[in-house]
Amino acid sequence: MTEPQNIEFKRAVTQPLLIDSRQVGELLNLSTRTVWRLLSAGKLPRPVRIGRSVRWSRSDLETWIANGCPETAPVEVIQSEQGK
């Protein structure tokens, strides 16, 4: 394995694929409350639900950051569209 691939492999092994709101806050240097406010305002990528748990894909967040943190649809709009 070459060095860049080895670093990527180690990163994948040591960092979870899905992270909770506290970890999102740590990644973005924000409070947990601010993470939820940004999500409600459509300024964060949508999380996934696993039972009652809410998690964000680390790779989606990293891509979102790399793309300049573009706005997304507010969560309330997404939820109302699912009911149609």
LINMO-V598223 format. One record per residue. N is the residue number from 1. SS is DSSP state (A for helix, B for strand, O for the rest). Layout:
# LINMO-V598223
{{N | SS} {N | SS}}
This chain:
# LINMO-V598223
{{1 | O} {2 | O} {3 | A} {4 | A} {5 | A} {6 | A} {7 | A} {8 | A} {9 | A} {10 | A} {11 | A} {12 | A} {13 | A} {14 | A} {15 | O} {16 | O} {17 | O} {18 | B} {19 | B} {20 | O} {21 | A} {22 | A} {23 | A} {24 | A} {25 | A} {26 | A} {27 | A} {28 | A} {29 | O} {30 | O} {31 | O} {32 | A} {33 | A} {34 | A} {35 | A} {36 | A} {37 | A} {38 | A} {39 | A} {40 | A} {41 | O} {42 | O} {43 | O} {44 | O} {45 | O} {46 | O} {47 | O} {48 | B} {49 | B} {50 | B} {51 | O} {52 | O} {53 | B} {54 | B} {55 | B} {56 | B} {57 | B} {58 | A} {59 | A} {60 | A} {61 | A} {62 | A} {63 | A} {64 | A} {65 | A} {66 | A} {67 | O} {68 | O} {69 | O} {70 | O} {71 | O} {72 | O} {73 | O} {74 | O} {75 | A} {76 | A} {77 | A} {78 | A} {79 | A} {80 | A} {81 | A} {82 | A} {83 | O} {84 | O}}
